[in-house]
Amino acid sequence: MPQEGTAIRTGPATLEDVAALAGVSRATASRVLNPSARTVGAANRKKVEAAAAELGYVVNASAQTIARGRSDSIAFVVNAIPDDYLSPIAAGVFHAADAADLMVTMVSTNESAARARRIISVFRGLRPRLLILAGSRHVDDAAFGPVVDELRAFEADGGRVVVIGQVGLPFDTVSIDNVGVGRAIARAFLDLGYEQFTVFAGPAKAVTPRDRADGILAEFADAGIHLPPDRIITGAFSREGGYVAAGEFLRRRSDTEAILATADAVALGAIARLREAGVKLPGDVAISGVDDLLALRDVTPALTTVRLPWNEVGVIALELGLEPAPTDGPRTRTLSGHVVLRESSPRLVPGG
């Protein structure tokens, strides 16, 4: 029972409560508990921290945001959850955020440009220090224009924006050289002795798979190989898309020696459908993907792919966004991958 005359606090502890218990001024308590350029002596700091712990005091993040103009948080906006390549990117973002003592809020747009615009608008009010936007977009998606406008407004309000995988936008960008990725996997198969190909290209209007497919076709063209339209199968950039593409491949019947998919997820779906049809992999047809997903560890035969540094992409995106805004225009950091040859693509040339 409280002693007679003792006030009973029914709400959360306030800064005034902490100052009173510590025996210091409110200003001193504030300097200890909120970032400040003014230093507080070790003795008073210790008393304030002990009082805050005893009272269970929680800093008012909204008040801090108002006072400083920005919060100690990062907005991470992605196309979809789950997403096959998102996990390593997110791991990189979260790792770098932890190192900087920042918190990350991750939100999915569900692949909707309209929802992306609304999400960014909400974050403008919440005022995170940095907004990272990750995911491919359509080549001619008019709906994406308002998203760019909202991102510009976020920067005009004092925030920073970094985009991942969206080359050509007026913001700092971290991307993969997807044309180079396509060229690399095509060259690897040519060096292994393959001559007859089908490409599972993904969505025709999505930037990432389009660039990878363009790289594949460009490398083939340089080698004098020009694929007819029926050897280029478009579809969803997912496992389901690969499954459907493989069904179309089976219907078309060709002398294809190797299928080059523009993503591991597409390749995994294709493998499932081809096995259902009794196709031997790689005996009847070789196959490859791009990304080097963790899920590939359980795939038989082991899938040839292009390993991409997605974790590093996430780290660089966050670190780039914490730097001061560039004065000479947006910066781009472009990373490359490397081919990993596995059982799904045995050598066809003599001496292999």
C-alpha positions in Angstrom: 0.0 0.0 0.0 1.4 3.5 -0.8 2.0 5.8 2.1 -0.6 8.4 2.8 0.1 11.6 0.8 2.1 9.7 -1.9 0.9 10.5 -5.4 0.1 7.4 -7.4 1.3 7.6 -11.0 -1.2 5.9 -13.3 0.2 6.8 -16.7 3.6 6.2 -18.3 6.6 7.9 -16.8 7.4 11.3 -18.1 10.6 13.2 -18.6 9.7 15.3 -15.6 9.3 12.2 -13.5 12.8 11.0 -14.5 14.3 14.5 -13.8 12.6 14.6 -10.3 13.8 11.1 -9.3 17.3 11.9 -10.6 17.4 15.2 -8.9 18.3 17.1 -12.0 16.6 19.7 -14.3 14.3 18.6 -17.1 16.8 20.0 -19.6 19.6 17.8 -18.2 17.4 14.7 -18.3 16.5 15.5 -21.9 20.1 15.9 -22.9 20.9 12.5 -21.5 17.9 10.6 -23.0 17.7 12.4 -26.3 20.6 13.0 -28.7 22.2 16.4 -28.0 25.3 18.3 -28.9 25.6 19.4 -25.3 27.4 17.0 -23.0 26.3 16.0 -19.5 28.7 15.0 -16.7 29.1 11.4 -16.0 27.6 11.6 -12.5 24.4 13.2 -13.7 24.2 10.9 -16.7 24.4 7.9 -14.5 21.6 9.3 -12.2 19.3 10.0 -15.1 19.9 6.6 -16.7 19.2 4.9 -13.4 16.0 6.9 -12.8 14.8 6.2 -16.4 15.4 2.4 -15.9 13.6 2.4 -12.5 10.6 4.2 -13.8 10.5 2.3 -17.1 10.7 5.5 -19.0 10.4 5.2 -22.8 11.6 8.0 -25.1 8.9 9.7 -27.1 10.0 8.9 -30.6 7.4 11.1 -32.2 8.6 14.1 -30.1 12.2 13.3 -31.1 11.2 13.2 -34.8 9.5 16.6 -34.5 12.5 18.0 -32.7 15.1 16.6 -35.1 13.1 16.6 -38.3 13.9 12.9 -38.9 13.5 9.6 -37.0 16.1 6.9 -36.4 14.3 4.5 -38.7 14.7 3.2 -42.2 11.7 2.5 -44.6 12.3 -0.6 -46.7 9.7 -0.9 -49.4 9.7 -4.1 -51.5 7.7 -5.6 -54.3 6.4 -8.7 -52.5 6.8 -10.9 -49.4 7.9 -13.6 -49.8 10.2 -12.9 -52.7 12.9 -15.3 -53.8 15.8 -12.8 -53.9 14.5 -10.5 -51.2 15.8 -12.4 -48.2 19.5 -11.8 -48.8 18.9 -8.2 -49.7 16.9 -7.7 -46.5 19.6 -9.5 -44.5 22.1 -7.0 -45.8 19.9 -4.0 -45.1 19.1 -5.2 -41.5 22.8 -6.0 -40.8 23.9 -2.5 -41.9 21.0 -0.9 -40.0 22.0 -2.8 -36.8 25.6 -1.5 -37.2 24.3 2.0 -37.5 21.9 1.6 -34.5 18.8 2.1 -36.7 15.5 0.3 -37.0 14.0 -0.9 -40.2 10.3 -1.0 -41.2 9.7 -3.3 -44.2 6.5 -3.0 -46.2 5.3 -4.8 -49.3 3.7 -3.0 -52.3 2.2 -6.3 -53.5 3.6 -5.4 -56.9 1.1 -2.5 -57.1 2.4 1.0 -58.2 -0.6 2.6 -56.7 0.0 0.9 -53.4 3.7 1.9 -53.5 2.7 5.6 -53.9 0.4 5.4 -50.9 3.0 3.7 -48.8 5.6 6.3 -49.6 3.1 9.0 -48.9 2.5 7.5 -45.4 6.3 7.4 -44.8 6.5 11.1 -45.7 4.5 11.7 -42.6 6.5 9.3 -40.5 9.7 10.9 -41.6 12.2 8.0 -41.6 15.8 9.0 -42.3 16.0 6.9 -45.4 13.6 5.1 -47.8 14.9 2.1 -49.8 12.8 0.9 -52.7 13.6 -2.6 -54.0 12.3 -4.5 -56.9 12.0 -4.5 -60.7 9.4 -2.4 -62.5 7.8 -2.5 -65.9 9.5 -0.9 -68.8 6.6 1.3 -69.9 4.5 1.3 -66.7 2.8 4.7 -66.7 1.5 4.0 -63.2 5.1 4.2 -61.9 5.3 8.0 -62.6 3.4 9.0 -59.5 5.7 6.7 -57.4 8.7 8.7 -58.7 6.8 12.0 -57.9 6.2 10.8 -54.3 9.8 9.8 -53.9 10.9 13.2 -55.1 8.6 14.8 -52.5 10.1 12.5 -49.8 13.5 13.9 -50.7 12.3 17.4 -50.9 11.0 17.0 -47.3 14.6 16.2 -46.2 14.7 12.4 -46.5 17.0 10.3 -48.6 16.0 7.7 -51.2 17.9 4.8 -52.6 16.5 2.4 -55.1 17.6 -1.2 -55.7 17.4 -2.7 -59.2 15.7 0.2 -60.8 18.2 1.8 -63.1 17.4 5.1 -64.7 15.5 6.7 -61.8 16.6 10.1 -60.5 17.8 8.7 -57.2 20.9 6.9 -55.8 20.8 3.4 -57.1 22.3 0.0 -56.4 21.9 -2.4 -59.2 23.1 -5.6 -60.8 24.6 -5.6 -64.4 21.8 -7.8 -65.6 22.8 -7.6 -69.3 26.3 -8.7 -68.2 24.7 -11.5 -66.2 22.9 -12.7 -69.3 26.0 -12.5 -71.4 28.0 -14.5 -68.8 25.6 -17.4 -68.6 25.2 -17.6 -72.4 29.0 -17.5 -72.9 29.4 -20.3 -70.3 27.0 -22.6 -72.2 28.7 -21.8 -75.5 32.0 -22.7 -74.0 30.5 -26.0 -72.8 29.7 -26.9 -76.4 25.9 -26.2 -76.5 24.4 -24.8 -79.7 20.6 -25.2 -79.5 18.9 -23.1 -76.8 15.5 -22.0 -75.5 15.3 -19.0 -73.2 12.7 -18.7 -70.4 12.7 -14.9 -70.5 10.2 -14.0 -67.8 7.8 -11.0 -68.3 8.6 -9.1 -71.5 8.0 -5.7 -69.9 9.8 -6.2 -66.5 13.2 -4.5 -66.5 15.3 -7.2 -64.7 14.4 -10.3 -66.7 14.3 -8.3 -69.9 17.9 -7.1 -69.4 19.0 -10.6 -68.6 17.3 -12.0 -71.7 18.8 -9.2 -73.8 22.2 -10.1 -72.6 21.7 -13.8 -73.4 20.5 -13.1 -76.9 23.3 -10.5 -77.5 26.0 -13.0 -76.6 24.4 -15.7 -78.8 24.2 -13.2 -81.7 27.9 -12.4 -81.3 28.5 -16.1 -81.7 26.4 -16.2 -84.8 23.3 -17.8 -83.1 20.0 -16.2 -83.6 17.1 -17.7 -81.7 13.7 -17.9 -83.5 10.7 -16.4 -81.6 9.5 -19.9 -80.6 12.7 -20.4 -78.7 12.0 -17.4 -76.4 9.2 -18.1 -73.9 7.9 -15.3 -71.8 5.9 -15.6 -68.5 5.8 -14.8 -64.9 9.1 -14.2 -63.1 8.4 -16.9 -60.5 8.4 -20.6 -59.9 4.9 -20.8 -61.3 6.0 -18.9 -64.4 8.7 -21.4 -64.9 6.3 -24.3 -64.5 4.0 -22.8 -67.2 6.9 -22.0 -69.5 8.1 -25.6 -69.3 4.6 -26.7 -70.3 4.7 -24.5 -73.3 8.2 -25.7 -74.1 7.0 -29.3 -74.1 4.1 -28.4 -76.5 6.4 -26.7 -78.9 8.8 -29.7 -79.2 12.3 -28.7 -80.3 15.9 -29.9 -80.5 16.9 -27.7 -77.6 20.0 -28.8 -75.8 19.8 -26.2 -73.0 17.2 -24.0 -71.3 18.4 -20.7 -69.9 16.0 -19.3 -67.4 16.4 -15.7 -66.3 15.9 -16.6 -62.6 16.5 -19.6 -60.3 12.8 -19.5 -59.3 11.8 -19.8 -63.0 14.3 -22.7 -63.4 12.9 -24.5 -60.4 9.4 -24.4 -61.7 10.6 -25.6 -65.1 12.4 -28.6 -63.5 9.3 -29.6 -61.7 7.2 -29.6 -64.9 9.8 -31.3 -67.0 10.2 -34.1 -64.5 6.4 -34.6 -64.5 6.7 -35.2 -68.3 9.6 -37.7 -67.9 12.3 -35.4 -69.2 15.7 -36.4 -67.9 17.8 -33.5 -66.5 20.5 -33.0 -67.7 20.4 -36.1 -69.9 17.7 -34.8 -72.3 18.2 -31.1 -71.7 20.5 -28.9 -69.6 19.1 -26.0 -67.6 20.4 -23.0 -65.7 19.1 -20.1 -63.6 20.2 -16.8 -62.2 20.6 -15.7 -58.5 22.0 -18.7 -56.7 19.2 -18.9 -54.1 19.7 -20.8 -50.9 16.9 -23.1 -52.0 19.2 -24.6 -54.7 21.0 -26.6 -52.0 18.2 -29.1 -52.1 17.8 -29.3 -55.9 18.9 -32.3 -57.9 20.7 -32.1 -60.2 22.6 -29.2 -58.7 21.6 -26.1 -60.8 24.0 -24.1 -62.8 23.4 -20.4 -62.1 24.9 -16.9 -61.8 25.7 -16.1 -58.2 24.6 -12.5 -57.4 25.8 -10.5 -54.4 22.3 -9.7 -53.0 23.5 -9.4 -49.4 26.1 -6.8 -50.5 23.4 -5.0 -52.5 21.4 -4.5 -49.3 24.4 -3.3 -47.3 25.6 -0.8 -49.9 22.0 0.6 -50.3 21.8 1.4 -46.7 25.3 2.8 -46.4 24.8 4.9 -49.5 21.6 6.3 -48.1 23.2 7.3 -44.9 25.8 9.4 -46.7 25.0 13.1 -47.4 22.9 13.7 -50.5 25.2 14.1 -53.6 25.5 17.6 -55.0 26.3 16.5 -58.5 23.4 14.2 -59.3 22.4 10.6 -58.3 25.0 8.0 -57.9 24.9 4.4 -59.2 26.7 1.4 -57.7 26.6 -1.5 -60.2 27.6 -5.0 -59.1 28.2 -8.1 -61.2 27.8 -11.8 -60.6 29.7 -14.9 -61.6 28.7 -18.2 -63.2 28.6 -21.3 -61.0 28.7 -24.4 -63.1 27.0 -27.4 -61.6 25.5 -30.8 -62.6 22.6 -29.4 -64.6 24.9 -28.4 -67.5 27.5 -31.1 -68.3 30.2 -30.3 -70.9 29.4 -31.3 -74.5 32.7 -30.6 -76.2 35.4 -33.3 -76.4 37.9 -33.3 -73.6 35.5 -32.2 -70.9 
